Amino acid sequence: MSTRIFNILAFSLALTACENRPDNQILADAEQRAASRAGDDGKVECAIDGARDFARDCYIERLSGENGVTMIIRHPDGGFRRFNVLTDGHGLEAADGFDQARISIVEDGRILVTVGPDQYLLPAQIKPGAGSAAKAASTSPTSDKPAQAGN
């Protein structure tokens, strides 16, 4: 008796599956959402302590407080860097420490942040016209101001 019920149930499911074919656009949208979530796993590419090769090993977190947003990038060895997220279109500045952050736009939607021997490739919303300002600031060794790259 249970075999008969199982066969009827299996046949019903198979028949239902044949009638409800998936919509390719819905599948494509779901795949795109899953890919974007996988890319936004809290990790960023970094080259720590003078390394030449970048690896997606650093974790990023944002903390909101009275003085604005602070971004912390955690290294795989336990070290970290703190940055203040600027709202005036200049991107980031080192929150503490001796070294200043140097920022350059490397491609559409990404910036290279260098602090001392550490480098980070970060996603960014680049404001129009910021590319020339960032290039000028990254080549000028005497500039005290961070390059213009908006968040």
C-alpha positions as semicolon CSV with decimal commas, in nm:
position;residue;x (nm);y (nm);z (nm)
1;M;0,000;0,000;0,000
2;S;0,276;0,247;0,088
3;T;0,453;0,164;-0,239
4;R;0,139;0,254;-0,432
5;I;0,106;0,589;-0,250
6;F;0,474;0,661;-0,309
7;N;0,441;0,584;-0,683
8;I;0,137;0,810;-0,715
9;L;0,314;1,089;-0,529
10;A;0,629;1,054;-0,741
11;F;0,423;1,055;-1,063
12;S;0,236;1,367;-0,949
13;L;0,560;1,550;-0,872
14;A;0,711;1,452;-1,206
15;L;0,399;1,569;-1,391
16;T;0,401;1,899;-1,202
17;A;0,768;1,952;-1,279
18;C;0,706;1,906;-1,652
19;E;0,426;2,162;-1,655
20;N;0,615;2,431;-1,458
21;R;0,924;2,497;-1,661
22;P;1,160;2,754;-1,507
23;D;1,169;3,105;-1,643
24;N;1,522;3,167;-1,773
25;Q;1,511;3,534;-1,673
26;I;1,422;3,444;-1,315
27;L;1,710;3,195;-1,307
28;A;1,951;3,452;-1,453
29;D;1,843;3,711;-1,194
30;A;1,888;3,460;-0,911
31;E;2,235;3,366;-1,036
32;Q;2,333;3,733;-1,058
33;R;2,212;3,798;-0,702
34;A;2,402;3,495;-0,575
35;A;2,720;3,605;-0,754
36;S;2,697;3,957;-0,611
37;R;2,645;3,820;-0,260
38;A;2,945;3,590;-0,302
39;G;3,154;3,892;-0,406
40;D;3,033;4,085;-0,102
41;D;3,150;3,833;0,157
42;G;3,323;4,095;0,370
43;K;3,663;4,025;0,219
44;V;3,884;4,257;0,014
45;E;4,206;4,205;-0,176
46;C;4,516;4,310;0,011
47;A;4,895;4,293;-0,004
48;I;5,024;4,314;0,351
49;D;5,371;4,410;0,475
50;G;5,513;4,488;0,132
51;A;5,384;4,174;-0,044
52;R;5,371;4,204;-0,422
53;D;5,073;3,979;-0,483
54;F;4,720;4,065;-0,375
55;A;4,501;3,802;-0,210
56;R;4,139;3,820;-0,099
57;D;4,242;3,760;0,264
58;C;4,150;4,079;0,448
59;Y;3,815;4,133;0,618
60;I;3,642;4,468;0,615
61;E;3,389;4,605;0,860
62;R;3,218;4,942;0,902
63;L;3,127;5,099;1,232
64;S;2,901;5,403;1,262
65;G;2,953;5,640;1,551
66;E;2,917;5,999;1,661
67;N;3,212;6,110;1,448
68;G;3,098;5,931;1,132
69;V;3,185;5,596;0,979
70;T;3,504;5,411;1,065
71;M;3,620;5,129;0,840
72;I;3,841;4,857;0,986
73;I;4,041;4,626;0,761
74;R;4,158;4,314;0,943
75;H;4,469;4,132;0,819
76;P;4,498;3,752;0,814
77;D;4,787;3,774;1,065
78;G;4,568;3,953;1,323
79;G;4,681;4,308;1,245
80;F;4,440;4,577;1,130
81;R;4,412;4,930;0,993
82;R;4,142;5,184;1,078
83;F;4,016;5,448;0,837
84;N;3,773;5,737;0,868
85;V;3,526;5,743;0,579
86;L;3,511;6,106;0,464
87;T;3,185;6,259;0,347
88;D;3,341;6,548;0,156
89;G;3,425;6,340;-0,153
90;H;3,786;6,268;-0,052
91;G;3,735;5,898;0,028
92;L;3,933;5,777;0,330
93;E;4,196;5,890;0,575
94;A;4,397;5,685;0,822
95;A;4,220;5,700;1,159
96;D;4,536;5,652;1,360
97;G;4,904;5,580;1,324
98;F;5,191;5,766;1,169
99;D;5,139;5,670;0,803
100;Q;4,894;5,862;0,587
101;A;4,664;5,687;0,342
102;R;4,740;5,737;-0,028
103;I;4,451;5,667;-0,263
104;S;4,451;5,611;-0,637
105;I;4,177;5,499;-0,872
106;V;4,282;5,175;-1,038
107;E;3,968;5,092;-1,234
108;D;3,602;5,178;-1,250
109;G;3,456;5,126;-0,905
110;R;3,782;5,034;-0,727
111;I;4,053;5,227;-0,550
112;L;4,398;5,132;-0,427
113;V;4,462;5,247;-0,071
114;T;4,825;5,239;0,043
115;V;4,926;5,291;0,406
116;G;5,289;5,222;0,489
117;P;5,379;4,879;0,349
118;D;5,012;4,767;0,324
119;Q;4,789;4,797;0,016
120;Y;4,417;4,736;-0,023
121;L;4,194;4,718;-0,330
122;L;3,856;4,853;-0,218
123;P;3,522;4,904;-0,391
124;A;3,430;5,272;-0,420
125;Q;3,174;5,497;-0,577
126;I;3,394;5,720;-0,791
127;K;3,256;6,069;-0,843
128;P;3,285;6,218;-1,194
129;G;3,613;6,405;-1,239
130;A;3,774;6,234;-0,941
131;G;4,017;6,037;-1,158
132;S;4,235;6,334;-1,246
133;A;4,240;6,458;-0,885
134;A;4,336;6,113;-0,756
135;K;4,611;6,077;-1,014
136;A;4,756;6,416;-0,925
137;A;4,742;6,343;-0,552
138;S;4,899;5,998;-0,585
139;T;5,196;6,133;-0,782
140;S;5,255;6,431;-0,554
141;P;5,471;6,321;-0,259
142;T;5,410;6,642;-0,063
143;S;5,030;6,629;-0,070
144;D;4,874;6,619;0,281
145;K;4,522;6,570;0,148
146;P;4,381;6,232;0,052
147;A;4,296;6,177;-0,312
148;Q;3,942;6,253;-0,419
149;A;3,746;5,930;-0,438
150;G;3,390;5,941;-0,310
151;N;3,210;5,681;-0,105
